[in-house]
């Protein structure tokens, strides 16, 4: 898989996996996890709206896409949390980095 090269691609990738987690949790009847994933997706959408001008200009490196397919919900959330932490370490937009760290904590 190719590296994610800007904040927009990181957010789009994360939104795809949050949607996946919402559907998986709902299919397993876990309304709490499905709701938590919806809230994280809403936070990602907010980050995208607020950081749109910076993220267009901000190149990133060292962020690899993740694959959550086939994992349990617990494992998938842990891997997504690690993805958010890794992205937060590489984003130079302070508000976006803080928001990604919050998302990582909410996945745990």
Secondary structure, DSSP 8 states (H G I E B T S, - for coil): --B--BHHHHHHHHHHHHHHHHHHHHHTT-HHHHHHHHHHHHHHHHHHHHTHHHHHH-B--S-B----TTS-HHHHHHHHHHHHHHHHHH---HHHHHHHHHHHHHH-
